[in-house]
């Protein structure tokens, strides 16, 4: 279920999105979760958590 985790990541789970979100949203950007394309909403949260 790559699409679901990708959406969850946008909600506020950078770790989950980075792992599975990469399969649903953007290959490399999702893997790092630092790009901020799908997770453009909480960019600071991603960096703070990671």
mmCIF file of the N, C-alpha and C atoms, coordinates in Angstrom:
data_MODEL
# 
_entry.id   MODEL 
# 
loop_
_atom_site.group_PDB 
_atom_site.id 
_atom_site.type_symbol 
_atom_site.label_atom_id 
_atom_site.label_alt_id 
_atom_site.label_comp_id 
_atom_site.label_asym_id 
_atom_site.label_entity_id 
_atom_site.label_seq_id 
_atom_site.pdbx_PDB_ins_code 
_atom_site.Cartn_x 
_atom_site.Cartn_y 
_atom_site.Cartn_z 
_atom_site.occupancy 
_atom_site.B_iso_or_equiv 
_atom_site.pdbx_formal_charge 
_atom_site.auth_seq_id 
_atom_site.auth_comp_id 
_atom_site.auth_asym_id 
_atom_site.auth_atom_id 
_atom_site.pdbx_PDB_model_num 
ATOM 1   N N  . UNK A 1 1  ? 0.835  -1.201 0.000  1.00 0.00 ? 1  UNK A N  1 
ATOM 2   C CA . UNK A 1 1  ? 0.000  0.000  0.000  1.00 0.00 ? 1  UNK A CA 1 
ATOM 3   C C  . UNK A 1 1  ? 0.876  1.259  0.000  1.00 0.00 ? 1  UNK A C  1 
ATOM 4   N N  . UNK A 1 2  ? 1.458  1.589  -1.114 1.00 0.00 ? 2  UNK A N  1 
ATOM 5   C CA . UNK A 1 2  ? 2.343  2.750  -1.178 1.00 0.00 ? 2  UNK A CA 1 
ATOM 6   C C  . UNK A 1 2  ? 1.591  4.068  -1.137 1.00 0.00 ? 2  UNK A C  1 
ATOM 7   N N  . UNK A 1 3  ? 0.409  4.092  -1.703 1.00 0.00 ? 3  UNK A N  1 
ATOM 8   C CA . UNK A 1 3  ? -0.370 5.339  -1.729 1.00 0.00 ? 3  UNK A CA 1 
ATOM 9   C C  . UNK A 1 3  ? -0.807 5.751  -0.341 1.00 0.00 ? 3  UNK A C  1 
ATOM 10  N N  . UNK A 1 4  ? -1.260 4.798  0.450  1.00 0.00 ? 4  UNK A N  1 
ATOM 11  C CA . UNK A 1 4  ? -1.759 5.126  1.788  1.00 0.00 ? 4  UNK A CA 1 
ATOM 12  C C  . UNK A 1 4  ? -0.678 5.721  2.682  1.00 0.00 ? 4  UNK A C  1 
ATOM 13  N N  . UNK A 1 5  ? 0.480  5.063  2.830  1.00 0.00 ? 5  UNK A N  1 
ATOM 14  C CA . UNK A 1 5  ? 1.527  5.618  3.679  1.00 0.00 ? 5  UNK A CA 1 
ATOM 15  C C  . UNK A 1 5  ? 1.986  6.984  3.198  1.00 0.00 ? 5  UNK A C  1 
ATOM 16  N N  . UNK A 1 6  ? 1.955  7.187  1.898  1.00 0.00 ? 6  UNK A N  1 
ATOM 17  C CA . UNK A 1 6  ? 2.352  8.491  1.374  1.00 0.00 ? 6  UNK A CA 1 
ATOM 18  C C  . UNK A 1 6  ? 1.442  9.583  1.909  1.00 0.00 ? 6  UNK A C  1 
ATOM 19  N N  . UNK A 1 7  ? 0.143  9.324  1.919  1.00 0.00 ? 7  UNK A N  1 
ATOM 20  C CA . UNK A 1 7  ? -0.814 10.304 2.415  1.00 0.00 ? 7  UNK A CA 1 
ATOM 21  C C  . UNK A 1 7  ? -0.641 10.488 3.910  1.00 0.00 ? 7  UNK A C  1 
ATOM 22  N N  . UNK A 1 8  ? -0.414 9.398  4.620  1.00 0.00 ? 8  UNK A N  1 
ATOM 23  C CA . UNK A 1 8  ? -0.220 9.476  6.066  1.00 0.00 ? 8  UNK A CA 1 
ATOM 24  C C  . UNK A 1 8  ? 0.992  10.337 6.378  1.00 0.00 ? 8  UNK A C  1 
ATOM 25  N N  . UNK A 1 9  ? 2.005  10.204 5.555  1.00 0.00 ? 9  UNK A N  1 
ATOM 26  C CA . UNK A 1 9  ? 3.221  10.986 5.786  1.00 0.00 ? 9  UNK A CA 1 
ATOM 27  C C  . UNK A 1 9  ? 2.918  12.479 5.760  1.00 0.00 ? 9  UNK A C  1 
ATOM 28  N N  . UNK A 1 10 ? 2.030  12.898 4.843  1.00 0.00 ? 10 UNK A N  1 
ATOM 29  C CA . UNK A 1 10 ? 1.672  14.313 4.751  1.00 0.00 ? 10 UNK A CA 1 
ATOM 30  C C  . UNK A 1 10 ? 0.967  14.749 6.027  1.00 0.00 ? 10 UNK A C  1 
ATOM 31  N N  . UNK A 1 11 ? 0.240  13.830 6.629  1.00 0.00 ? 11 UNK A N  1 
ATOM 32  C CA . UNK A 1 11 ? -0.491 14.167 7.844  1.00 0.00 ? 11 UNK A CA 1 
ATOM 33  C C  . UNK A 1 11 ? 0.473  14.553 8.960  1.00 0.00 ? 11 UNK A C  1 
ATOM 34  N N  . UNK A 1 12 ? 1.536  13.819 9.118  1.00 0.00 ? 12 UNK A N  1 
ATOM 35  C CA . UNK A 1 12 ? 2.490  14.147 10.177 1.00 0.00 ? 12 UNK A CA 1 
ATOM 36  C C  . UNK A 1 12 ? 3.356  12.963 10.561 1.00 0.00 ? 12 UNK A C  1 
ATOM 37  N N  . UNK A 1 13 ? 3.661  12.096 9.599  1.00 0.00 ? 13 UNK A N  1 
ATOM 38  C CA . UNK A 1 13 ? 4.527  10.956 9.913  1.00 0.00 ? 13 UNK A CA 1 
ATOM 39  C C  . UNK A 1 13 ? 5.671  10.920 8.907  1.00 0.00 ? 13 UNK A C  1 
ATOM 40  N N  . UNK A 1 14 ? 6.685  11.756 9.098  1.00 0.00 ? 14 UNK A N  1 
ATOM 41  C CA . UNK A 1 14 ? 7.799  11.823 8.164  1.00 0.00 ? 14 UNK A CA 1 
ATOM 42  C C  . UNK A 1 14 ? 8.546  10.499 8.055  1.00 0.00 ? 14 UNK A C  1 
ATOM 43  N N  . UNK A 1 15 ? 8.686  9.805  9.171  1.00 0.00 ? 15 UNK A N  1 
ATOM 44  C CA . UNK A 1 15 ? 9.394  8.523  9.144  1.00 0.00 ? 15 UNK A CA 1 
ATOM 45  C C  . UNK A 1 15 ? 8.691  7.521  8.237  1.00 0.00 ? 15 UNK A C  1 
ATOM 46  N N  . UNK A 1 16 ? 7.396  7.355  8.412  1.00 0.00 ? 16 UNK A N  1 
ATOM 47  C CA . UNK A 1 16 ? 6.635  6.390  7.616  1.00 0.00 ? 16 UNK A CA 1 
ATOM 48  C C  . UNK A 1 16 ? 6.628  6.814  6.155  1.00 0.00 ? 16 UNK A C  1 
ATOM 49  N N  . UNK A 1 17 ? 6.428  8.096  5.922  1.00 0.00 ? 17 UNK A N  1 
ATOM 50  C CA . UNK A 1 17 ? 6.374  8.589  4.552  1.00 0.00 ? 17 UNK A CA 1 
ATOM 51  C C  . UNK A 1 17 ? 7.707  8.376  3.849  1.00 0.00 ? 17 UNK A C  1 
ATOM 52  N N  . UNK A 1 18 ? 8.785  8.612  4.570  1.00 0.00 ? 18 UNK A N  1 
ATOM 53  C CA . UNK A 1 18 ? 10.102 8.443  3.961  1.00 0.00 ? 18 UNK A CA 1 
ATOM 54  C C  . UNK A 1 18 ? 10.357 7.000  3.559  1.00 0.00 ? 18 UNK A C  1 
ATOM 55  N N  . UNK A 1 19 ? 9.793  6.058  4.294  1.00 0.00 ? 19 UNK A N  1 
ATOM 56  C CA . UNK A 1 19 ? 10.045 4.651  4.017  1.00 0.00 ? 19 UNK A CA 1 
ATOM 57  C C  . UNK A 1 19 ? 9.135  4.138  2.908  1.00 0.00 ? 19 UNK A C  1 
ATOM 58  N N  . UNK A 1 20 ? 7.826  4.272  3.099  1.00 0.00 ? 20 UNK A N  1 
ATOM 59  C CA . UNK A 1 20 ? 6.882  3.743  2.118  1.00 0.00 ? 20 UNK A CA 1 
ATOM 60  C C  . UNK A 1 20 ? 6.377  4.832  1.182  1.00 0.00 ? 20 UNK A C  1 
ATOM 61  N N  . UNK A 1 21 ? 6.323  6.048  1.667  1.00 0.00 ? 21 UNK A N  1 
ATOM 62  C CA . UNK A 1 21 ? 5.829  7.154  0.851  1.00 0.00 ? 21 UNK A CA 1 
ATOM 63  C C  . UNK A 1 21 ? 6.610  7.284  -0.452 1.00 0.00 ? 21 UNK A C  1 
ATOM 64  N N  . UNK A 1 22 ? 7.901  6.945  -0.431 1.00 0.00 ? 22 UNK A N  1 
ATOM 65  C CA . UNK A 1 22 ? 8.735  7.053  -1.625 1.00 0.00 ? 22 UNK A CA 1 
ATOM 66  C C  . UNK A 1 22 ? 8.143  6.221  -2.760 1.00 0.00 ? 22 UNK A C  1 
ATOM 67  N N  . UNK A 1 23 ? 7.457  5.131  -2.404 1.00 0.00 ? 23 UNK A N  1 
ATOM 68  C CA . UNK A 1 23 ? 6.883  4.258  -3.425 1.00 0.00 ? 23 UNK A CA 1 
ATOM 69  C C  . UNK A 1 23 ? 5.619  4.867  -4.023 1.00 0.00 ? 23 UNK A C  1 
ATOM 70  N N  . UNK A 1 24 ? 4.941  5.706  -3.244 1.00 0.00 ? 24 UNK A N  1 
ATOM 71  C CA . UNK A 1 24 ? 3.668  6.254  -3.722 1.00 0.00 ? 24 UNK A CA 1 
ATOM 72  C C  . UNK A 1 24 ? 3.803  7.680  -4.239 1.00 0.00 ? 24 UNK A C  1 
ATOM 73  N N  . UNK A 1 25 ? 4.587  8.532  -3.570 1.00 0.00 ? 25 UNK A N  1 
ATOM 74  C CA . UNK A 1 25 ? 4.664  9.932  -3.970 1.00 0.00 ? 25 UNK A CA 1 
ATOM 75  C C  . UNK A 1 25 ? 5.827  10.156 -4.935 1.00 0.00 ? 25 UNK A C  1 
ATOM 76  N N  . UNK A 1 26 ? 7.043  10.226 -4.404 1.00 0.00 ? 26 UNK A N  1 
ATOM 77  C CA . UNK A 1 26 ? 8.203  10.504 -5.268 1.00 0.00 ? 26 UNK A CA 1 
ATOM 78  C C  . UNK A 1 26 ? 9.357  9.599  -4.893 1.00 0.00 ? 26 UNK A C  1 
ATOM 79  N N  . UNK A 1 27 ? 9.912  8.874  -5.781 1.00 0.00 ? 27 UNK A N  1 
ATOM 80  C CA . UNK A 1 27 ? 10.994 7.937  -5.432 1.00 0.00 ? 27 UNK A CA 1 
ATOM 81  C C  . UNK A 1 27 ? 12.022 8.495  -4.460 1.00 0.00 ? 27 UNK A C  1 
ATOM 82  N N  . UNK A 1 28 ? 12.877 9.446  -4.900 1.00 0.00 ? 28 UNK A N  1 
ATOM 83  C CA . UNK A 1 28 ? 13.982 9.893  -4.058 1.00 0.00 ? 28 UNK A CA 1 
ATOM 84  C C  . UNK A 1 28 ? 13.510 10.879 -2.997 1.00 0.00 ? 28 UNK A C  1 
ATOM 85  N N  . UNK A 1 29 ? 12.701 11.840 -3.393 1.00 0.00 ? 29 UNK A N  1 
ATOM 86  C CA . UNK A 1 29 ? 12.226 12.847 -2.446 1.00 0.00 ? 29 UNK A CA 1 
ATOM 87  C C  . UNK A 1 29 ? 11.520 12.191 -1.270 1.00 0.00 ? 29 UNK A C  1 
ATOM 88  N N  . UNK A 1 30 ? 10.672 11.214 -1.570 1.00 0.00 ? 30 UNK A N  1 
ATOM 89  C CA . UNK A 1 30 ? 9.948  10.535 -0.494 1.00 0.00 ? 30 UNK A CA 1 
ATOM 90  C C  . UNK A 1 30 ? 10.897 9.767  0.416  1.00 0.00 ? 30 UNK A C  1 
ATOM 91  N N  . UNK A 1 31 ? 11.915 9.164  -0.175 1.00 0.00 ? 31 UNK A N  1 
ATOM 92  C CA . UNK A 1 31 ? 12.852 8.373  0.620  1.00 0.00 ? 31 UNK A CA 1 
ATOM 93  C C  . UNK A 1 31 ? 13.522 9.250  1.665  1.00 0.00 ? 31 UNK A C  1 
ATOM 94  N N  . UNK A 1 32 ? 13.978 10.421 1.249  1.00 0.00 ? 32 UNK A N  1 
ATOM 95  C CA . UNK A 1 32 ? 14.644 11.319 2.190  1.00 0.00 ? 32 UNK A CA 1 
ATOM 96  C C  . UNK A 1 32 ? 13.627 12.041 3.066  1.00 0.00 ? 32 UNK A C  1 
ATOM 97  N N  . UNK A 1 33 ? 12.518 12.417 2.491  1.00 0.00 ? 33 UNK A N  1 
ATOM 98  C CA . UNK A 1 33 ? 11.511 13.141 3.256  1.00 0.00 ? 33 UNK A CA 1 
ATOM 99  C C  . UNK A 1 33 ? 11.966 14.563 3.551  1.00 0.00 ? 33 UNK A C  1 
ATOM 100 N N  . UNK A 1 34 ? 13.158 14.923 3.085  1.00 0.00 ? 34 UNK A N  1 
ATOM 101 C CA . UNK A 1 34 ? 13.661 16.276 3.322  1.00 0.00 ? 34 UNK A CA 1 
ATOM 102 C C  . UNK A 1 34 ? 13.344 17.167 2.128  1.00 0.00 ? 34 UNK A C  1 
ATOM 103 N N  . UNK A 1 35 ? 13.119 16.564 0.964  1.00 0.00 ? 35 UNK A N  1 
ATOM 104 C CA . UNK A 1 35 ? 12.822 17.330 -0.236 1.00 0.00 ? 35 UNK A CA 1 
ATOM 105 C C  . UNK A 1 35 ? 11.696 18.319 0.047  1.00 0.00 ? 35 UNK A C  1 
ATOM 106 N N  . UNK A 1 36 ? 10.564 17.799 0.497  1.00 0.00 ? 36 UNK A N  1 
ATOM 107 C CA . UNK A 1 36 ? 9.453  18.669 0.848  1.00 0.00 ? 36 UNK A CA 1 
ATOM 108 C C  . UNK A 1 36 ? 8.438  18.767 -0.277 1.00 0.00 ? 36 UNK A C  1 
ATOM 109 N N  . UNK A 1 37 ? 8.478  17.867 -1.254 1.00 0.00 ? 37 UNK A N  1 
ATOM 110 C CA . UNK A 1 37 ? 7.485  17.928 -2.318 1.00 0.00 ? 37 UNK A CA 1 
ATOM 111 C C  . UNK A 1 37 ? 6.125  17.463 -1.808 1.00 0.00 ? 37 UNK A C  1 
ATOM 112 N N  . UNK A 1 38 ? 6.013  16.198 -1.364 1.00 0.00 ? 38 UNK A N  1 
ATOM 113 C CA . UNK A 1 38 ? 4.742  15.728 -0.826 1.00 0.00 ? 38 UNK A CA 1 
ATOM 114 C C  . UNK A 1 38 ? 4.534  16.206 0.602  1.00 0.00 ? 38 UNK A C  1 
ATOM 115 N N  . UNK A 1 39 ? 5.621  16.420 1.321  1.00 0.00 ? 39 UNK A N  1 
ATOM 116 C CA . UNK A 1 39 ? 5.520  16.826 2.720  1.00 0.00 ? 39 UNK A CA 1 
ATOM 117 C C  . UNK A 1 39 ? 5.832  18.306 2.847  1.00 0.00 ? 39 UNK A C  1 
ATOM 118 N N  . UNK A 1 40 ? 5.484  19.076 1.811  1.00 0.00 ? 40 UNK A N  1 
ATOM 119 C CA . UNK A 1 40 ? 5.777  20.510 1.824  1.00 0.00 ? 40 UNK A CA 1 
ATOM 120 C C  . UNK A 1 40 ? 5.063  21.208 2.979  1.00 0.00 ? 40 UNK A C  1 
ATOM 121 N N  . UNK A 1 41 ? 4.045  20.570 3.520  1.00 0.00 ? 41 UNK A N  1 
ATOM 122 C CA . UNK A 1 41 ? 3.311  21.184 4.630  1.00 0.00 ? 41 UNK A CA 1 
ATOM 123 C C  . UNK A 1 41 ? 4.179  21.267 5.881  1.00 0.00 ? 41 UNK A C  1 
ATOM 124 N N  . UNK A 1 42 ? 4.730  20.150 6.360  1.00 0.00 ? 42 UNK A N  1 
ATOM 125 C CA . UNK A 1 42 ? 5.558  20.190 7.574  1.00 0.00 ? 42 UNK A CA 1 
ATOM 126 C C  . UNK A 1 42 ? 7.042  19.987 7.275  1.00 0.00 ? 42 UNK A C  1 
ATOM 127 N N  . UNK A 1 43 ? 7.704  20.950 6.609  1.00 0.00 ? 43 UNK A N  1 
ATOM 128 C CA . UNK A 1 43 ? 9.124  20.790 6.291  1.00 0.00 ? 43 UNK A CA 1 
ATOM 129 C C  . UNK A 1 43 ? 9.990  20.879 7.539  1.00 0.00 ? 43 UNK A C  1 
ATOM 130 N N  . UNK A 1 44 ? 9.648  21.771 8.438  1.00 0.00 ? 44 UNK A N  1 
ATOM 131 C CA . UNK A 1 44 ? 10.420 21.915 9.674  1.00 0.00 ? 44 UNK A CA 1 
ATOM 132 C C  . UNK A 1 44 ? 10.228 20.685 10.558 1.00 0.00 ? 44 UNK A C  1 
ATOM 133 N N  . UNK A 1 45 ? 9.013  20.168 10.589 1.00 0.00 ? 45 UNK A N  1 
ATOM 134 C CA . UNK A 1 45 ? 8.730  18.992 11.421 1.00 0.00 ? 45 UNK A CA 1 
ATOM 135 C C  . UNK A 1 45 ? 9.577  17.809 10.955 1.00 0.00 ? 45 UNK A C  1 
ATOM 136 N N  . UNK A 1 46 ? 9.727  17.666 9.644  1.00 0.00 ? 46 UNK A N  1 
ATOM 137 C CA . UNK A 1 46 ? 10.519 16.556 9.108  1.00 0.00 ? 46 UNK A CA 1 
ATOM 138 C C  . UNK A 1 46 ? 11.962 16.679 9.573  1.00 0.00 ? 46 UNK A C  1 
ATOM 139 N N  . UNK A 1 47 ? 12.504 17.877 9.506  1.00 0.00 ? 47 UNK A N  1 
ATOM 140 C CA . UNK A 1 47 ? 13.902 18.084 9.902  1.00 0.00 ? 47 UNK A CA 1 
ATOM 141 C C  . UNK A 1 47 ? 14.045 17.928 11.411 1.00 0.00 ? 47 UNK A C  1 
ATOM 142 N N  . UNK A 1 48 ? 13.077 18.419 12.150 1.00 0.00 ? 48 UNK A N  1 
ATOM 143 C CA . UNK A 1 48 ? 13.138 18.342 13.610 1.00 0.00 ? 48 UNK A CA 1 
ATOM 144 C C  . UNK A 1 48 ? 13.073 16.884 14.066 1.00 0.00 ? 48 UNK A C  1 
ATOM 145 N N  . UNK A 1 49 ? 12.205 16.102 13.406 1.00 0.00 ? 49 UNK A N  1 
ATOM 146 C CA . UNK A 1 49 ? 12.059 14.696 13.776 1.00 0.00 ? 49 UNK A CA 1 
ATOM 147 C C  . UNK A 1 49 ? 13.276 13.898 13.317 1.00 0.00 ? 49 UNK A C  1 
ATOM 148 N N  . UNK A 1 50 ? 13.725 14.186 12.109 1.00 0.00 ? 50 UNK A N  1 
ATOM 149 C CA . UNK A 1 50 ? 14.880 13.469 11.575 1.00 0.00 ? 50 UNK A CA 1 
ATOM 150 C C  . UNK A 1 50 ? 16.152 14.107 12.115 1.00 0.00 ? 50 UNK A C  1 
# 
